[in-house]
Amino acid sequence: MPANFSDAEQRAHDPSAHEQRVDSEKAVGRNPHPDFGKVQASREDWREERSWNITKTRNPQWQLGDGANDGGESLKKEHVEIDPYAEGRPAVFNYKLLISGMVPRPIGFLSTRSKDGSSTNLAPFSYTMVANHDPPIFTVGFAGGFANAKDTLRNLIESGECVINIVSEHMIEAANATSINAPYGVSEWALTGLTPADCAEVKCSRVKESIFSIEGKLLETKEFESRQTKGKKTGVLAIIEGVRFWVREDALNEEKNIIDVAVLKPMSRLGGIMYGRTVEGIELPRPDFDEAVKKGGKENLVKAKLEV
């Protein structure tokens, strides 16, 4: 675990850290459009009428043994094998491949504050996932090691606290704006116009506009080292326990155990600079073995695993 640096100490320890992160962002080239404003103007307007809808499955008549529902089309295509550590393959290629293939990803919109309360931070992280429910456990991945920690990670390590806010449609522009390469000391809260609200168990603020927020306390961290460049620290995994939930009243059922996706309207991360809306879904019950196999006349499909 590294020493806990204040903003001033961090700059003194590594004055180029922030600039390095900015240069790295330029090198990644997430934005494929030289003139995004022109591209944006050429697209359809946001369709507000697109509300949550549940449709039939693609093949409501699907039965055990039927395989993929595309009539075998996916079997006609070949695959390309990729060695993530192939000679001459930049690590950023793996990054761009993974963020475009592991989709959609939840956006963990983390609010933190330093241990002494002198600074706060608000930033989105798409390497975020729930890992357990008893206790409620969440994981967040951070790019870079401890020595070049982003403000959020530094605050999280120093204070041991954070709030994971879920991003909905009505706050997507504001959430994205917190990824701006602002100079040290500039408040993301002020730049975005979002509203801080008090928490019950942690000292940092939650985002009041967020329909679902989770107060969290840090359990442990693990730092990762590059396979290609010995000694280079490339990422940190934080394991966080949820200690208090906040759900907007119109999104919560009476039993306080289900959040209405039609109200939540969650946004997700795709590849590059793309985000995804959640406007359509299907429902599929988990099959029961006796019902689907024995009563369904599918006994011929029952084989030992080594026979498949």
C-alpha positions as a Markdown table, in Angstrom:
| # | Residue | x | y | z |
|---|---|---|---|---|
| 1 | Met | 0.0 | 0.0 | 0.0 |
| 2 | Pro | 1.5 | 3.4 | -0.9 |
| 3 | Ala | 1.8 | 6.4 | 1.3 |
| 4 | Asn | -1.3 | 8.6 | 1.5 |
| 5 | Phe | -0.5 | 11.8 | -0.5 |
| 6 | Ser | -2.4 | 15.0 | -0.4 |
| 7 | Asp | -2.9 | 16.9 | -3.7 |
| 8 | Ala | 0.2 | 19.0 | -3.0 |
| 9 | Glu | 2.3 | 16.1 | -1.9 |
| 10 | Gln | 1.3 | 14.1 | -5.0 |
| 11 | Arg | 2.3 | 16.9 | -7.3 |
| 12 | Ala | 5.6 | 17.2 | -5.4 |
| 13 | His | 6.2 | 13.4 | -5.6 |
| 14 | Asp | 5.3 | 13.2 | -9.3 |
| 15 | Pro | 4.6 | 16.6 | -10.9 |
| 16 | Ser | 4.0 | 15.0 | -14.3 |
| 17 | Ala | 1.4 | 12.4 | -13.2 |
| 18 | His | -1.7 | 14.5 | -14.3 |
| 19 | Glu | -0.1 | 15.5 | -17.6 |
| 20 | Gln | 0.9 | 11.9 | -18.3 |
| 21 | Arg | -2.7 | 10.8 | -17.9 |
| 22 | Val | -3.9 | 13.5 | -20.3 |
| 23 | Asp | -1.3 | 12.5 | -22.8 |
| 24 | Ser | -2.3 | 8.9 | -22.4 |
| 25 | Glu | -5.9 | 9.8 | -23.2 |
| 26 | Lys | -4.8 | 11.4 | -26.4 |
| 27 | Ala | -2.7 | 8.3 | -27.3 |
| 28 | Val | -5.6 | 5.9 | -26.7 |
| 29 | Gly | -7.7 | 7.7 | -29.4 |
| 30 | Arg | -11.1 | 6.8 | -28.1 |
| 31 | Asn | -12.8 | 9.5 | -30.1 |
| 32 | Pro | -12.7 | 8.5 | -33.8 |
| 33 | His | -14.2 | 11.8 | -35.0 |
| 34 | Pro | -11.9 | 14.7 | -35.9 |
| 35 | Asp | -15.0 | 17.0 | -35.8 |
| 36 | Phe | -17.4 | 15.4 | -33.3 |
| 37 | Gly | -19.7 | 18.5 | -33.4 |
| 38 | Lys | -20.3 | 18.0 | -37.1 |
| 39 | Val | -20.9 | 14.3 | -36.7 |
| 40 | Gln | -23.3 | 14.9 | -33.8 |
| 41 | Ala | -25.3 | 17.4 | -35.9 |
| 42 | Ser | -25.8 | 14.9 | -38.7 |
| 43 | Arg | -27.5 | 12.3 | -36.4 |
| 44 | Glu | -31.1 | 11.8 | -35.5 |
| 45 | Asp | -32.4 | 13.7 | -32.4 |
| 46 | Trp | -32.6 | 11.9 | -29.1 |
| 47 | Arg | -35.9 | 10.0 | -29.1 |
| 48 | Glu | -37.5 | 10.8 | -25.8 |
| 49 | Glu | -40.5 | 8.6 | -26.7 |
| 50 | Arg | -38.3 | 5.5 | -26.5 |
| 51 | Ser | -39.5 | 4.2 | -23.2 |
| 52 | Trp | -38.9 | 0.9 | -21.5 |
| 53 | Asn | -40.6 | -2.0 | -23.4 |
| 54 | Ile | -40.5 | -5.8 | -22.9 |
| 55 | Thr | -40.9 | -7.8 | -26.1 |
| 56 | Lys | -41.1 | -11.5 | -26.9 |
| 57 | Thr | -37.9 | -13.4 | -27.2 |
| 58 | Arg | -36.3 | -13.8 | -30.7 |
| 59 | Asn | -37.6 | -17.4 | -30.9 |
| 60 | Pro | -40.5 | -18.0 | -28.4 |
| 61 | Gln | -40.6 | -21.6 | -29.7 |
| 62 | Trp | -37.0 | -22.4 | -28.8 |
| 63 | Gln | -36.5 | -25.8 | -27.1 |
| 64 | Leu | -33.6 | -27.6 | -25.4 |
| 65 | Gly | -31.1 | -28.8 | -28.0 |
| 66 | Asp | -32.0 | -26.1 | -30.6 |
| 67 | Gly | -28.7 | -24.2 | -30.2 |
| 68 | Ala | -28.4 | -20.6 | -31.4 |
| 69 | Asn | -31.5 | -19.0 | -32.7 |
| 70 | Asp | -29.9 | -17.7 | -35.9 |
| 71 | Gly | -30.4 | -20.8 | -38.0 |
| 72 | Gly | -26.7 | -21.6 | -38.1 |
| 73 | Glu | -25.5 | -18.3 | -39.5 |
| 74 | Ser | -23.0 | -17.8 | -36.7 |
| 75 | Leu | -21.3 | -21.1 | -37.5 |
| 76 | Lys | -20.5 | -19.9 | -41.0 |
| 77 | Lys | -18.1 | -17.3 | -39.7 |
| 78 | Glu | -14.4 | -18.0 | -38.8 |
| 79 | His | -12.7 | -16.6 | -35.7 |
| 80 | Val | -9.4 | -14.7 | -35.4 |
| 81 | Glu | -7.1 | -15.8 | -32.6 |
| 82 | Ile | -5.4 | -13.0 | -30.7 |
| 83 | Asp | -2.5 | -13.3 | -28.3 |
| 84 | Pro | -2.8 | -10.3 | -25.9 |
| 85 | Tyr | 1.0 | -10.5 | -25.4 |
| 86 | Ala | 2.0 | -10.9 | -29.0 |
| 87 | Glu | 5.3 | -9.2 | -29.9 |
| 88 | Gly | 4.7 | -5.7 | -31.1 |
| 89 | Arg | 1.1 | -5.6 | -29.9 |
| 90 | Pro | 0.6 | -2.4 | -27.8 |
| 91 | Ala | -1.3 | -2.8 | -24.5 |
| 92 | Val | -3.7 | -0.1 | -25.7 |
| 93 | Phe | -4.9 | -2.5 | -28.4 |
| 94 | Asn | -6.1 | -4.9 | -25.7 |
| 95 | Tyr | -7.8 | -2.0 | -23.9 |
| 96 | Lys | -9.7 | -0.9 | -27.0 |
| 97 | Leu | -10.7 | -4.5 | -27.8 |
| 98 | Leu | -11.9 | -5.3 | -24.3 |
| 99 | Ile | -14.0 | -2.1 | -23.9 |
| 100 | Ser | -15.7 | -2.7 | -27.3 |
| 101 | Gly | -16.3 | -6.4 | -26.6 |
| 102 | Met | -17.3 | -6.6 | -22.9 |
| 103 | Val | -20.4 | -4.6 | -23.4 |
| 104 | Pro | -22.7 | -3.1 | -22.1 |
| 105 | Arg | -20.8 | -2.2 | -18.8 |
| 106 | Pro | -22.4 | -0.5 | -15.8 |
| 107 | Ile | -21.1 | 2.9 | -15.0 |
| 108 | Gly | -19.9 | 3.3 | -11.5 |
| 109 | Phe | -20.1 | 7.1 | -10.9 |
| 110 | Leu | -17.9 | 7.4 | -7.8 |
| 111 | Ser | -17.9 | 10.3 | -5.4 |
| 112 | Thr | -15.0 | 10.5 | -2.9 |
| 113 | Arg | -13.3 | 13.0 | -0.6 |
| 114 | Ser | -9.9 | 13.2 | 1.0 |
| 115 | Lys | -9.5 | 12.0 | 4.6 |
| 116 | Asp | -9.0 | 15.6 | 5.8 |
| 117 | Gly | -12.0 | 16.8 | 3.8 |
| 118 | Ser | -10.0 | 19.4 | 1.9 |
| 119 | Ser | -10.9 | 18.0 | -1.5 |
| 120 | Thr | -13.6 | 16.0 | -3.3 |
| 121 | Asn | -13.7 | 14.1 | -6.5 |
| 122 | Leu | -16.4 | 12.8 | -8.9 |
| 123 | Ala | -15.6 | 10.5 | -11.8 |
| 124 | Pro | -17.1 | 7.7 | -13.9 |
| 125 | Phe | -15.6 | 4.1 | -14.0 |
| 126 | Ser | -16.9 | 1.4 | -16.3 |
| 127 | Tyr | -14.8 | -1.3 | -14.7 |
| 128 | Thr | -17.5 | -1.6 | -12.0 |
| 129 | Met | -19.6 | -4.6 | -11.0 |
| 130 | Val | -21.6 | -6.1 | -8.1 |
| 131 | Ala | -19.8 | -9.3 | -6.9 |
| 132 | Asn | -21.9 | -10.4 | -4.0 |
| 133 | His | -25.1 | -9.6 | -2.1 |
| 134 | Asp | -24.4 | -10.8 | 1.5 |
| 135 | Pro | -22.5 | -8.8 | 2.3 |
| 136 | Pro | -23.1 | -6.4 | -0.7 |
| 137 | Ile | -19.7 | -6.4 | -2.5 |
| 138 | Phe | -18.7 | -4.3 | -5.4 |
| 139 | Thr | -15.5 | -4.1 | -7.5 |
| 140 | Val | -14.1 | -1.1 | -9.3 |
| 141 | Gly | -11.0 | -1.2 | -11.6 |
| 142 | Phe | -8.7 | 1.8 | -11.9 |
| 143 | Ala | -6.1 | 2.4 | -14.6 |
| 144 | Gly | -2.6 | 3.0 | -13.4 |
| 145 | Gly | -0.9 | 2.0 | -10.3 |
| 146 | Phe | -0.8 | 3.4 | -6.7 |
| 147 | Ala | 2.2 | 5.7 | -7.5 |
| 148 | Asn | 0.2 | 7.4 | -10.3 |
| 149 | Ala | -3.2 | 7.1 | -8.7 |
| 150 | Lys | -6.1 | 9.1 | -10.0 |
| 151 | Asp | -7.8 | 11.4 | -7.5 |
| 152 | Thr | -10.7 | 9.0 | -6.9 |
| 153 | Leu | -8.4 | 6.1 | -6.0 |
| 154 | Arg | -6.2 | 8.2 | -3.9 |
| 155 | Asn | -9.2 | 9.5 | -1.9 |
| 156 | Leu | -10.6 | 6.0 | -1.6 |
| 157 | Ile | -7.4 | 4.6 | -0.2 |
| 158 | Glu | -6.9 | 7.6 | 2.1 |
| 159 | Ser | -10.4 | 7.8 | 3.5 |
| 160 | Gly | -11.6 | 4.2 | 3.0 |
| 161 | Glu | -15.0 | 5.5 | 1.7 |
| 162 | Cys | -16.9 | 6.3 | -1.5 |
| 163 | Val | -20.3 | 6.5 | -3.0 |
| 164 | Ile | -21.2 | 4.5 | -6.1 |
| 165 | Asn | -23.8 | 6.4 | -8.0 |
| 166 | Ile | -25.7 | 4.8 | -10.9 |
| 167 | Val | -25.9 | 6.9 | -14.1 |
| 168 | Ser | -29.4 | 7.4 | -15.7 |
| 169 | Glu | -30.4 | 9.1 | -18.9 |
| 170 | His | -31.2 | 12.5 | -17.3 |
| 171 | Met | -27.6 | 12.9 | -16.1 |
| 172 | Ile | -25.5 | 11.3 | -18.8 |
| 173 | Glu | -23.9 | 14.5 | -20.1 |
| 174 | Ala | -23.0 | 15.7 | -16.6 |
| 175 | Ala | -21.5 | 12.3 | -15.7 |
| 176 | Asn | -19.5 | 12.2 | -18.9 |
| 177 | Ala | -18.2 | 15.8 | -18.2 |
| 178 | Thr | -16.5 | 14.7 | -15.0 |
| 179 | Ser | -13.9 | 12.8 | -17.1 |
| 180 | Ile | -12.6 | 16.2 | -18.3 |
| 181 | Asn | -8.9 | 16.8 | -18.0 |
| 182 | Ala | -9.3 | 19.6 | -15.5 |
| 183 | Pro | -6.3 | 21.0 | -13.6 |
| 184 | Tyr | -5.7 | 19.9 | -10.1 |
| 185 | Gly | -8.0 | 21.6 | -7.6 |
| 186 | Val | -10.9 | 22.2 | -10.0 |
| 187 | Ser | -14.2 | 20.8 | -8.7 |
| 188 | Glu | -16.1 | 18.4 | -10.9 |
| 189 | Trp | -19.3 | 19.1 | -8.9 |
| 190 | Ala | -19.2 | 22.7 | -10.0 |
| 191 | Leu | -18.3 | 22.0 | -13.6 |
| 192 | Thr | -21.2 | 19.6 | -14.0 |
| 193 | Gly | -23.9 | 21.4 | -11.9 |
| 194 | Leu | -24.8 | 18.2 | -10.1 |
| 195 | Thr | -26.0 | 18.3 | -6.5 |
| 196 | Pro | -24.2 | 16.8 | -3.6 |
| 197 | Ala | -26.3 | 15.2 | -0.9 |
| 198 | Asp | -25.5 | 14.0 | 2.6 |
| 199 | Cys | -24.9 | 10.3 | 3.3 |
| 200 | Ala | -25.6 | 8.3 | 6.5 |
| 201 | Glu | -22.4 | 6.1 | 6.9 |
| 202 | Val | -19.7 | 7.9 | 4.9 |
| 203 | Lys | -18.5 | 11.4 | 4.8 |
| 204 | Cys | -18.4 | 11.9 | 1.0 |
| 205 | Ser | -21.5 | 13.1 | -0.8 |
| 206 | Arg | -23.8 | 11.1 | -3.0 |
| 207 | Val | -25.2 | 12.6 | -6.2 |
| 208 | Lys | -28.7 | 13.7 | -5.5 |
| 209 | Glu | -29.8 | 13.4 | -9.2 |
| 210 | Ser | -28.8 | 9.7 | -9.1 |
| 211 | Ile | -31.8 | 7.4 | -8.7 |
| 212 | Phe | -29.7 | 4.7 | -7.0 |
| 213 | Ser | -26.6 | 5.3 | -4.9 |
| 214 | Ile | -24.5 | 3.0 | -2.7 |
| 215 | Glu | -22.5 | 4.2 | 0.2 |
| 216 | Gly | -19.3 | 2.1 | 0.3 |
| 217 | Lys | -16.3 | 1.3 | 2.5 |
| 218 | Leu | -13.1 | 0.0 | 1.1 |
| 219 | Leu | -12.2 | -3.6 | 2.1 |
| 220 | Glu | -9.0 | -4.2 | 0.1 |
| 221 | Thr | -7.1 | -3.3 | -3.1 |
| 222 | Lys | -4.8 | -5.3 | -5.4 |
| 223 | Glu | -2.3 | -3.7 | -7.8 |
| 224 | Phe | -1.5 | -5.3 | -11.1 |
| 225 | Glu | 1.8 | -5.3 | -13.0 |
| 226 | Ser | 2.3 | -5.2 | -16.8 |
| 227 | Arg | 3.1 | -8.5 | -18.4 |
| 228 | Gln | 5.0 | -6.7 | -21.2 |
| 229 | Thr | 6.9 | -4.0 | -19.1 |
| 230 | Lys | 8.4 | -5.5 | -16.0 |
| 231 | Gly | 7.9 | -3.2 | -13.0 |
| 232 | Lys | 5.2 | -1.1 | -14.6 |
| 233 | Lys | 2.1 | -0.9 | -12.5 |
| 234 | Thr | -1.0 | -0.8 | -14.8 |
| 235 | Gly | -4.1 | -1.1 | -12.7 |
| 236 | Val | -5.7 | -1.4 | -9.3 |
| 237 | Leu | -8.7 | -3.4 | -8.3 |
| 238 | Ala | -10.7 | -2.1 | -5.3 |
| 239 | Ile | -13.2 | -4.3 | -3.4 |
| 240 | Ile | -15.9 | -2.2 | -1.7 |
| 241 | Glu | -18.6 | -3.2 | 0.7 |
| 242 | Gly | -22.0 | -1.5 | 0.3 |
| 243 | Val | -23.1 | -0.2 | 3.8 |
| 244 | Arg | -26.2 | 1.9 | 2.8 |
| 245 | Phe | -28.5 | 2.2 | -0.2 |
| 246 | Trp | -30.3 | 5.2 | -1.5 |
| 247 | Val | -33.2 | 4.7 | -4.0 |
| 248 | Arg | -35.5 | 7.5 | -5.3 |
| 249 | Glu | -38.9 | 6.8 | -4.0 |
| 250 | Asp | -40.7 | 6.6 | -7.4 |
| 251 | Ala | -38.3 | 3.8 | -8.5 |
| 252 | Leu | -38.7 | 1.6 | -5.5 |
| 253 | Asn | -41.4 | -1.1 | -4.8 |
| 254 | Glu | -43.2 | -1.3 | -1.5 |
| 255 | Glu | -41.0 | -4.2 | -0.2 |
| 256 | Lys | -37.9 | -2.1 | -1.0 |
| 257 | Asn | -36.3 | -4.9 | -2.9 |
| 258 | Ile | -36.8 | -4.1 | -6.6 |
| 259 | Ile | -35.8 | -1.0 | -8.6 |
| 260 | Asp | -38.0 | -0.2 | -11.6 |
| 261 | Val | -35.8 | -0.2 | -14.7 |
| 262 | Ala | -38.4 | 2.0 | -16.5 |
| 263 | Val | -37.7 | 4.7 | -13.9 |
| 264 | Leu | -34.0 | 4.0 | -13.5 |
| 265 | Lys | -33.3 | 4.3 | -17.2 |
| 266 | Pro | -29.7 | 3.2 | -16.7 |
| 267 | Met | -26.9 | 4.2 | -19.2 |
| 268 | Ser | -24.1 | 1.9 | -19.9 |
| 269 | Arg | -20.6 | 2.1 | -21.5 |
| 270 | Leu | -19.9 | 0.6 | -24.9 |
| 271 | Gly | -16.6 | 0.8 | -26.9 |
| 272 | Gly | -14.8 | 4.0 | -27.8 |
| 273 | Ile | -16.9 | 7.1 | -26.7 |
| 274 | Met | -20.2 | 5.3 | -27.1 |
| 275 | Tyr | -22.8 | 4.9 | -24.4 |
| 276 | Gly | -25.9 | 2.7 | -24.5 |
| 277 | Arg | -29.5 | 3.3 | -23.4 |
| 278 | Thr | -31.6 | 0.5 | -21.9 |
| 279 | Val | -35.0 | 0.8 | -23.6 |
| 280 | Glu | -35.9 | -2.8 | -24.4 |
| 281 | Gly | -35.8 | -6.2 | -22.7 |
| 282 | Ile | -37.0 | -9.7 | -22.8 |
| 283 | Glu | -37.9 | -12.2 | -20.0 |
| 284 | Leu | -36.7 | -15.8 | -19.9 |
| 285 | Pro | -37.6 | -18.0 | -16.9 |
| 286 | Arg | -34.9 | -20.5 | -15.8 |
| 287 | Pro | -35.8 | -23.9 | -17.0 |
| 288 | Asp | -36.8 | -26.7 | -14.6 |
| 289 | Phe | -35.0 | -30.0 | -15.4 |
| 290 | Asp | -38.0 | -32.3 | -14.8 |
| 291 | Glu | -40.4 | -30.0 | -16.7 |
| 292 | Ala | -38.2 | -29.3 | -19.7 |
| 293 | Val | -36.4 | -32.7 | -20.0 |
| 294 | Lys | -38.6 | -35.4 | -18.6 |
| 295 | Lys | -42.0 | -34.1 | -19.4 |
| 296 | Gly | -40.7 | -32.4 | -22.6 |
| 297 | Gly | -39.5 | -35.6 | -24.1 |
| 298 | Lys | -35.8 | -34.5 | -24.2 |
| 299 | Glu | -34.3 | -37.5 | -22.4 |
| 300 | Asn | -32.0 | -38.1 | -25.5 |
| 301 | Leu | -30.2 | -34.9 | -24.7 |
| 302 | Val | -29.1 | -36.1 | -21.2 |
| 303 | Lys | -25.5 | -37.2 | -21.4 |
| 304 | Ala | -22.5 | -37.2 | -19.1 |
| 305 | Lys | -20.5 | -34.1 | -19.4 |
| 306 | Leu | -17.5 | -35.9 | -20.9 |
| 307 | Glu | -19.7 | -37.3 | -23.7 |
| 308 | Val | -20.7 | -33.9 | -25.0 |
